Amino acid sequence: MKFNLTRPKPKLPNSYFWTCDHSTNWYLEDPGLINFGSWIRNIKQPETYIKDYTRLIDMASDLGVKGIVIWGFLRDSHGGEDFAKKISTYAKSKNVAIMPGIGTTHYGGVYFEGEHKYNMNTFLRDYPEAAAITSKEKGSQRSTNSTCPSSPLYKEWIEESVKWLFDEFDVGGCNIENGDFFSCYCDACQAQKEEISKTDPNFLVFQALSNKPVLDIAKDIVDKDPGLLITWATYCGFVPEKVEDIPDKPESYIKTMGTDKPEVFKALDYEGIAQWTLTKMLRKDEIKLIDFLDDGKAPSIYDNPSWSRDIRPPSQRSTGFVHQGSQWDYSPWETRSTRYDLFIGRIKEACLRSYEAGLEGVSIHGEVSARHIPSALNYLAFSHFIHWPEDNLREFGRKTLGQVFLDEKEGEDFIELLTL
């Protein structure tokens, strides 16, 4: 589906789509389509990788969305280096930044899956002494798929991997994760953890410890190309509350940092762009579309104890990540995901609140083909509100849907009917 919209300079310029390769389904004729899960096999035909992302890249370009995160950017099962180069080169020609997912101490490293020197499992097979110890029990076995962030072998390998990625491919940045709520219980990591912070929750400290080698090498790369987006997942919202009972591995996304003054940023010479999880910061109950029809700052948007108007993130640079409307969100029914739901109100809320809090961008999932009409409307709303976060829905109808329908009045009439 082509949109060919005219867009001004966005007010949330560093916004992007987040995707996993195996569940990004834009070419619908492949029998191996999967719409769930992570860290699993890709069973689609190799050429489908090109077809899926070419179509998503075209849409991102049409909508004025800066980038696309791809977890599984490099994978043997869909063409390895050759197909990844085709995708990143094509995206660059369309002014779309491909942001490969980089697992620092988990999630595969730079090369997500395959027999490659920059794949984490391959590295650990050759250097098992660089593996993490992921249990507090004495004499615990080392992991087979997670690295120890204190290991000199790991640091040398991950720095070399990242440099190779940016040298070999036309990527526009990266998206860093360290393995959700990862910990390593070796003596070196535990000692460094104490040096970084005695007050921050465990998961934040290990983000700093795990991601620092990647951020350090990325700084040199960004110095040469300041437009690159180097983002990293905090796995939490930026609510400044200390919560005593945050476990190492919470069952769901959390809204609070677990501390009112995170110390981990002091350990990072280069912060990159912190990607804060807005999922639990947004209102528990979605705002009715009618509230936004004529008021871009409807009072109900601020009736939210999880995100008071004066809260700002503690990072120097920030983006927000929203799970609503994806396979990862099961609200409000708790029985099925909202992957195929219309969630224009959530997008409007996230964009406005992020803009007011000084974030540089918002990210939503981009895995579902725009041939699915609710998803197409979500993408159009996302495009509109990263450019005009303070607009009401009538303005969305006129400025954006009006271009799609080739008539501003029809666009406004459509959105008015949608709010009924």
N, C-alpha and C positions, 0 to 999 in steps of 0.2 A: 504494500500500500504506500503510495507516494503522497506526501503532504505539501511540499514546496512552499513553506510558510515564509513570510517576511517577518524578521525578528529584529528588535533593537539590541543594544548591548545589554546582556542580562545583569540583573542586580544580585543574582547568586551564580556568579560566572563559573565556579569550579564544581559544577553539578555533573553527576554521571549515573549511568546504569550499572548495576551490579549483577553479575551472572556467574553460573557454573556451566561449563561447556556441555556436560552430559544432559542437562535439563533445559537448555536454551533451544527452543523448538520453533524455528521460523520457516524451515523447509519441512512441510508436514507429510511428505510422501515417503519418508524413511520408515521402515518397519521397526526400527530400534528406538523409537521415541520413548523417553522416560521423563516423568514430570515430578519426581520426588528424589530425596536423598542427597547425600554428599559423600565425598571420599569413596565413590564407587566406580565401577567400570563404565567406560563409554562403549556402548554397543551399536552406535550408529555407524553407517558407512563413512570412511575417511573423508570423502568429498562433501559430505553433508556439513562438516565443520565449516568449510568455505561458504557453502550456501546459506547456512544459518547466520553467520556473522556478517556476510556481505549485506544481507537484508537489514540486519539490525544497525549496521554502520550507516547505511543509506538513510534509515529513519532518524538516527541520532543527528546526522548532518542536516536533514530537513527541519528538525525541531530545534536546532541550536543548542543541543546538549553536548557538553565538551568532551566527555569520555565514556569508555566502557571498560569496566573491570572484567577480566576473564580468569576465573579459577579453572585451571586446566589448559591454559594457553599453549603449553608445550606438553604433548602427550604422544607416545608412540602410536597409539591406536587411531589417531587422526592426522597422520602425516608428519609428525615430529617437527623438526626445524623448518622444512620446506613449506609446509602449509601455514605455520605460524608466521613466516616471513611474508607470505602472500597476504595474509589478513592484516598485519601491521602496516605493510606498505600501502595497501588499498585504503586503510583507514586514514593514514597520513595524507593521502591525496584528497580525502574528503574533509580534512581539518577536524578529524575525530581522534582523540588520544586513546590508544589502547593501553590499558593498565593491567599488566599480568599480575595475578596473585602470586606473592612470594611467601612461602612458609619459612619462617626463620628457624624455629626449633621443632616444627611439625609440619604437616600438610605438604610434604614432598620437596620443599626447597624451591628452587627456581624452575626446575624441570619436573612438572607435577607427577608424571608417571612414565616409567620406561627405563630401559637399559642405557643410562646416560650418566656421565661423570658428575653432572650437576643435579641428579636426582638424589634425594636424601636416603632412600632405602639402599640405593647402589653405594653411596658413600659409606653408610654404616656397615654394609656387608664387608667393605674393604678396611674400614677403620672402626671396629666395634668398641674400641676404647674411648671413642668420642661420643658414645651414646649417653643419654640421660638416665639417671636413677630416679624412677618415678614413684617410689614408695618409701615411707619413713622406716620400714622394717630393716633391721640390721641384716647385712648380707644380701640385700635385694638384687635381683638380676637387672642388668642394663636393658633399656628399651631396644626394640628392633626398628622403630620408626620415628624416634624423637632424639634430637641431639642435645648434648649438654652445652649450654650457652657459655660456660666457663672454659671449655676445651679450646686450646690453641689451634688444634687441627680443625675444629669446626669454624672458628673465626676466619682462618686463612681460606677455608673452602667456601664459606658463604660470601666473603668479600670478592673472591675470584669469580664466583657464580654471577653475582650481581653486575660486576663490571662486564662480563661476557654478554649478559642479557642486553645491556644498553649499547654495547659495541656492535652486536650482531643484528639487532632488530630495530625497526622504526617505531619504537614504543614511545608513548607520551607520558610515562610515569609508571607507577606500580601501586599495588595495594597489599600491605604487609599484615600478616597474622602470625602469632606465635603458638597457635594451638589452643585456642579458647582459654581455659583456666589452668594452663600448664604450670608444673613445678618440677624442679630437679632437686633431689635431696643429697647430692654429693656435698662433701665438706666445702669445696671451693665456692659453689653456688650459695650455700647457706651463709658463708662468711660475707660474700659480696652483697647478699640480700640485706644483711644487717648494716652494711656501709651505705647502701642506697637510702633506706628508710626503716625506721622502727615503728612507724605509725600507719603507713599506707597498707591497704589489704594486699595479700599475697599475689593476687593475679596482676595488679598494677606493677608491683615491683618486678615480677618476672617479665612483663612486657618491656620494661626499660632494659633489663639485663639481656633479653633475647634479641631485641630489635636494634640495639645500639650499633652493632657491627654493620648492619645494613644501612642504617641512617647515616653513619659516618662516611661510608663509601658513596652513598647517594648525594651527600653534600657536595663532593667534588664534581659529580655529574651535573647537579643542578646549577652550580656556579657557572658552568659553560652553557647551560640551557635553562634559564630561570622559569620558563613556562611549564616545565615538567610538574606533574602532580604526584608527589610522594606521600601517600596516605597510609595510615596504620590504624588498625581496629583497637579501640579501647575496651570493647565488649561491655560498656556501661554507658549510662547517661551522665551528664555533668551536674547532677543535683548535689550540692555541697552538704551532704549529711553523712555523719559517721554512723554506720549500722554495725552493731557488734556481731550479728549472727550471719554475715555473708560467708558462706562456705567456699572452699576452693573451687568447687564445681557446681554452681547453682543450676537448678533445673530449667530456669528460664532467664530471659534477658533482664538485666537489672537497671534500675533508673538512677541509682546513686553511686557515687565514686567510693563510698565507704569511708570517706574522710572529708573534712571541710577544706583542707589545704594539701593537695597531693604534692609530695616531695619528689616524685619520680622524674619530673621534668628537669630538675637540677642535674640529674645524672646524664642527660642527653645534651651533648654539645650542639647537635642539630636536631630540632624537633620534627621536621617535616610538617605534615598536616594531620592532626589528630582526628580520626573518624569516630565521632561519638554516636552511640546507639540511642536514637530518639524513640524507639519503639514503646518503651514503658513511660517515657516522659509525656507523650501525647495523652490527651484525655482518654479515660477508660471507655466512655461512651462516645461514639462518633457523633459529631455535630450534624444536625439536619441540614441538608443543602439549602432549604428555604431560608435559613438564618443568614446565608452568604449571598442570597440573590441580589440584594441591594446594599449590603453592608460588607465591605471587604475586611472590616475589623469588628465583626459581630461580638458583642460582650460575652457570649457563651464560650468563645475561644479561650478566654482568660479565667473561666471558672474551672480551674485545674490545680489541685493541691500538689500535683507532681511537677509543675513547672511554673513557678511564680514569675512575674514580669521582670524582676530585677536580676534573675540568674544569668550569668555569663560563664562560658567555659574558661578554665584556667590555662589552657594552651595558647601559644602565640598565634597559631593558625588552626582553623577548625572546619570540618564538614560534619554533616549529620547523615545517619543511615536509618532507613525506615524499613521494617519487615512486613508491615501491613500490606496485603495484596500479594503475598508470596506463599511458597510452600512452607515457609518457616513460621507463619502466623496462623493460629487456630482460634483467634477470638472472632466473634463473641460466642460461638456455639460450642467450642472445644471438641467438636467431633470431626471436623474437616478443615482443611486449610482454606485460606481466603485467596489462593493463587488466581482464581478466575473471577474474583469479585470486582465490582465497581467501587472505587474508593477515592473519588474526587475530593470529598470533604477532608479526608486524612491528608491528602497531598496539599490542599490549600492550607490546612492547619500547620503542617510541617514546614512549608515554605515561608509562611508569614512569621511564625515564631523563630525560625532559624535566621531569617533576615533581621528581625528586631534584636536578636541576641548577638549579632555580629559574625555569624558563620559565613564562610565563603561559598558554600554550596550544600546541596542535599542529594542523596542517592536513594533510588528505589530500584527494585528488580526490573530487568528488561527481558525476561526469559520467554514470555508468551507472545506469539505472533500477533501483529496488529490486525490480522484477519479476524481475530476474536474481538468483537465490537466493544465490550466493556474495557478490554485492555487498550484498545485504540483510544478510547475516550480518556483513560487514565494517562496515557502517554501525552496526549494533547494538553490535558490539564497540567501535567508536570512541566511541559514546555512553557505553558502560559505563566504559571506562577513562579518559575525560577526567573522569568523575565520581569513580571509585574506582580510580586508577592502581595501587594496591598490591594489589588483589584478585587471587585466583587464578581459574582458569577455572570451577571449581565454583560460585563466587560469581557469576560472570557468568551461568552457567546458571540459578541460582536467582533472582537479582534482576532480570535483564533478559529472558532467554529465557523464564523462568517467567511473566512478564507477557504475553509474546506468545502462549505456549501455554495461558495461563490455569491453569497448574499448575506450582509450583516444582519438584516431583519430575520432571515431564516435561522441564523445561528442563535440569535437572542430568543426567538420563539422556541427553539429546540431546548435550550437550557431551562427556560421557564417551565416547559412541560416536564422536564426531568426532575424538577424540584417538587412537583406535586405529590 
